[in-house]
Amino acid sequence: MVGKAQRKKRNHHSIRDISRKARTRARTKDLDQIHEDLKPENAEKLKNALPDPDLPGMGQNYCIPCARHFTSSFALENHLKTKLHKRR
């Protein structure tokens, strides 16, 4: 079988999201951690958090269901309108 070309593999070899999600620096909270944050006593703590200079926007603009910090209240308001947030 010298003359036949090899069949092209039909697997997803260039999906970047899988490897990006597995990296520790891009690690997001798991669903059980987010459900824990959504409880009223924990959500109140997250909303009234002290300013932290290491977080974007000093940690004041935080979306609890998505577990994301935003740089400004305008960016948070725009995020609340997106499909990704609504899906969460």
Secondary structure as GFF3:
##gff-version 3
##sequence-region A 1 88
A	DSSP	alpha_helix	16	22	.	.	.	ID=ss1
A	DSSP	alpha_helix	31	37	.	.	.	ID=ss2
A	DSSP	alpha_helix	40	47	.	.	.	ID=ss3
A	DSSP	three_ten_helix	56	59	.	.	.	ID=ss4
A	DSSP	beta_strand	61	63	.	.	.	ID=ss5
A	DSSP	beta_strand	68	70	.	.	.	ID=ss6
A	DSSP	alpha_helix	73	80	.	.	.	ID=ss7
A	DSSP	alpha_helix	83	87	.	.	.	ID=ss8
###
